[in-house]
Amino acid sequence: MTHYPVAETFVSINGEGTHAGQLAVFIRFRGCNLHCSFCDTMWVNQPDTPYTGMTAEQLCQRVQETGVTNVTITGGEPLLQPDIARLLARLAETPDRYIEIETNGSVNLAPFVSISPSVCFTMDYKLPGSGMEAHMCTDNFALLKPQDTVKFVAGSRVDLDRALEIIREYDLTHRCHVYFSPVFGSIEPVEIVEFMLEHTLNDVNLQLQMHKIIWDPEKRGV
C-alpha cells in the first residue's frame, strides 16, 4: 500500500486559479524536480523536509472530514509521486468534488488527463526568469481541456514577451484558461495590466496571489 509523503494538509481559501477565493482542502507533497528562482515553497523540496506518510484512504478521509468540496493537490510537484493516479481516482469518486492539480509544466500529463472530469490541471509554463524553461513539456498543451489552466509567472518584460509567444504559438486562449501572475516583489501588477492593454489580450486573466495579500507572504498553511 502506497504511503504518500505529505508535507502538510490544511483548509484555507484558494489564493489563485479559477476557484480563487473559495474554500479548499490543500494536500501538499514533498519534493520537486525543478528549482525555480522565485519558488515560494522551497522548504518542501528539501530531502530532509519532514513529512507524514499517508495512504489514499487516509487522505480521502481527511478531505471528507472537512466538508469542503474543492481539493488542491500541490507540492513540490505532485505528479512525481508514485501511484498518484490512484489517489486522484479515489478523490474523484465523491460526487460534486473539484480536484485541482497544481503542476509545474515539466511532467507529461498523458497518464492523468482521463482519470475523471472532476480532475483539472493548473499547469505552469516556466518563463526565462525562472531558469527552468528548458524543462517544459510542451506536448502537454495538446492535452489541455477548457476547464484546465496555464499559468505564466512573470518577473519582467522579457518574461511577458515570452508568455505572449507561447500563448500565440499554441492558441492557448482558445484551448483553456490563461493566467498571468507576478513574481512577488519583482514586478508590479500594473506593468502586467499595461502589457495586456498593449497587446489587447482578451481572455487572459491577471491573477494576484490572494493568500499573500491576506496573510504574511511567508506564512505556511494558508
VENPE-V821266 format. One record per residue. N is the residue number from 1. PHI is phi in degrees with one decimal (NA if undefined). NEAR is the number of other C-alpha atoms within 10 Angstrom. D_CENTER is the distance of its C-alpha to the mean C-alpha in Angstrom with 1 decimal. Layout:
BEGIN
{{N	PHI	NEAR	D_CENTER} {N	PHI	NEAR	D_CENTER}}
END
This chain:
BEGIN
{{1	NA	7	26.6} {2	-71.5	14	23.2} {3	-111.8	15	22.2} {4	-82.8	21	18.5} {5	-80.0	20	18.0} {6	-93.7	22	16.5} {7	-76.5	20	16.2} {8	-167.1	17	15.9} {9	-130.7	19	15.6} {10	-164.0	16	16.2} {11	-111.4	18	16.4} {12	-153.6	16	15.4} {13	-102.5	18	14.1} {14	-68.1	22	10.7} {15	-83.6	21	10.7} {16	-156.2	18	8.7} {17	94.8	22	8.1} {18	-68.5	18	11.0} {19	-110.9	14	11.9} {20	-57.5	16	12.0} {21	90.9	14	15.1} {22	-96.6	14	15.4} {23	-60.9	16	15.8} {24	-152.5	26	13.4} {25	-93.5	23	13.9} {26	-102.6	23	11.4} {27	-120.2	21	11.9} {28	-109.4	23	11.0} {29	-95.1	26	12.5} {30	-80.6	28	14.5} {31	101.2	23	14.4} {32	-149.8	21	12.7} {33	-96.4	13	14.5} {34	-116.0	19	13.7} {35	-137.6	13	15.2} {36	-69.3	16	13.8} {37	-62.6	13	16.5} {38	-105.4	17	14.4} {39	-52.7	13	12.3} {40	-104.2	12	12.4} {41	-129.3	14	12.0} {42	-57.9	17	14.7} {43	-59.5	15	16.7} {44	-84.6	22	14.7} {45	-98.0	20	15.2} {46	-84.4	13	19.0} {47	-60.0	10	21.3} {48	-99.7	10	23.1} {49	-61.1	14	20.2} {50	-62.9	14	21.7} {51	-151.0	15	20.2} {52	-115.2	14	21.5} {53	-76.9	13	22.1} {54	-128.8	15	21.3} {55	-82.4	16	22.1} {56	-59.2	20	20.4} {57	-65.4	13	23.2} {58	-65.5	12	22.8} {59	-69.0	18	19.1} {60	-62.5	18	20.0} {61	-65.2	12	22.8} {62	-59.1	15	20.8} {63	-64.9	22	18.6} {64	-59.4	14	21.8} {65	-65.4	9	23.7} {66	-75.6	12	21.4} {67	76.6	10	22.2} {68	-94.4	16	18.7} {69	-95.7	18	17.4} {70	-88.4	21	13.7} {71	-123.8	22	11.9} {72	-111.2	23	8.3} {73	-100.0	23	8.0} {74	-144.8	19	6.5} {75	-161.2	27	8.6} {76	54.8	27	9.8} {77	-118.6	24	8.9} {78	-65.2	24	9.5} {79	-74.5	24	11.0} {80	-83.4	16	13.6} {81	-70.8	19	15.1} {82	-57.8	13	18.5} {83	63.4	14	19.1} {84	-66.2	16	15.5} {85	-61.7	15	16.5} {86	-64.8	14	19.2} {87	-62.5	18	17.1} {88	-61.9	21	15.0} {89	-63.9	17	18.4} {90	-66.1	15	19.9} {91	-63.2	24	17.4} {92	-77.1	20	17.8} {93	-68.7	12	21.6} {94	-81.8	13	21.7} {95	-61.4	9	22.4} {96	64.8	10	20.5} {97	-99.9	15	17.3} {98	-106.9	19	13.9} {99	-116.9	22	11.3} {100	-107.4	24	7.6} {101	-102.4	21	5.9} {102	-91.2	23	2.5} {103	-125.9	25	4.9} {104	-88.3	27	6.8} {105	91.4	25	9.2} {106	-101.0	23	12.1} {107	-102.6	20	12.4} {108	-62.3	16	14.5} {109	-83.5	20	13.1} {110	-52.2	12	16.8} {111	-71.2	10	17.4} {112	-118.4	18	14.8} {113	-71.3	17	15.0} {114	-104.4	12	18.2} {115	-63.7	15	17.6} {116	-168.5	14	17.7} {117	-61.6	12	17.3} {118	-84.4	19	15.5} {119	-98.0	22	12.6} {120	-123.2	22	10.0} {121	-117.8	21	7.2} {122	-110.4	26	4.5} {123	-107.6	23	5.6} {124	-73.2	18	6.6} {125	-115.9	24	10.3} {126	-77.3	25	11.8} {127	-84.0	24	14.8} {128	-52.9	18	18.2} {129	-63.7	18	17.9} {130	-74.8	19	15.2} {131	79.0	14	17.9} {132	-123.2	18	15.6} {133	-60.6	16	16.1} {134	-62.4	10	18.6} {135	-92.2	15	16.2} {136	-70.9	17	14.3} {137	-98.6	15	15.0} {138	-71.3	15	16.2} {139	-59.8	14	17.6} {140	-63.5	16	14.3} {141	-58.2	17	15.0} {142	-70.2	12	17.9} {143	-95.0	15	16.1} {144	-72.8	22	13.8} {145	-114.6	16	15.3} {146	-57.2	12	15.8} {147	-81.5	15	13.5} {148	-84.8	20	10.4} {149	-138.1	24	8.7} {150	-110.0	25	8.8} {151	-116.2	26	7.8} {152	-110.8	26	10.6} {153	-94.8	23	10.9} {154	-110.7	28	14.7} {155	-119.5	22	17.4} {156	-162.6	18	20.5} {157	-63.9	14	22.4} {158	-58.4	12	22.1} {159	-61.6	18	18.3} {160	-64.2	22	18.8} {161	-61.1	13	21.5} {162	-68.3	15	19.5} {163	-59.4	21	16.7} {164	-62.5	16	19.6} {165	-58.7	12	21.0} {166	-67.1	16	18.0} {167	-57.2	18	17.7} {168	-72.9	11	21.4} {169	-61.6	9	21.8} {170	-107.5	13	19.4} {171	50.5	12	20.3} {172	-67.3	21	16.7} {173	-68.7	18	17.7} {174	-98.2	13	19.9} {175	-112.2	19	17.4} {176	-161.5	18	14.2} {177	-72.0	21	12.7} {178	-130.7	24	12.3} {179	-127.7	22	11.2} {180	-104.1	21	12.7} {181	-136.2	20	11.8} {182	-78.0	22	14.4} {183	-66.5	22	14.5} {184	-57.7	17	15.9} {185	87.3	9	19.6} {186	-107.7	11	19.9} {187	-145.9	15	20.1} {188	-84.1	13	21.3} {189	-54.9	19	19.6} {190	-62.0	11	23.0} {191	-65.4	14	22.8} {192	-70.6	21	19.8} {193	-60.6	14	21.7} {194	-61.9	11	24.8} {195	-65.4	16	23.1} {196	-63.8	18	22.0} {197	-65.9	11	25.5} {198	-58.1	9	27.1} {199	-107.7	9	25.5} {200	47.3	10	25.5} {201	-86.3	14	21.9} {202	-65.3	10	22.0} {203	68.0	13	19.0} {204	-107.0	16	16.7} {205	-108.5	17	15.2} {206	-81.9	17	15.2} {207	-127.9	21	12.6} {208	-102.0	19	13.6} {209	-76.8	17	11.8} {210	-55.6	15	14.1} {211	-66.1	19	14.1} {212	-80.3	14	15.5} {213	-86.8	10	18.2} {214	-74.6	10	19.2} {215	-114.0	11	19.3} {216	-57.3	10	20.1} {217	-57.6	14	17.2} {218	-94.8	10	17.9} {219	-71.1	9	18.1} {220	-96.4	11	16.3} {221	73.4	11	15.8} {222	-131.6	18	14.9}}
END
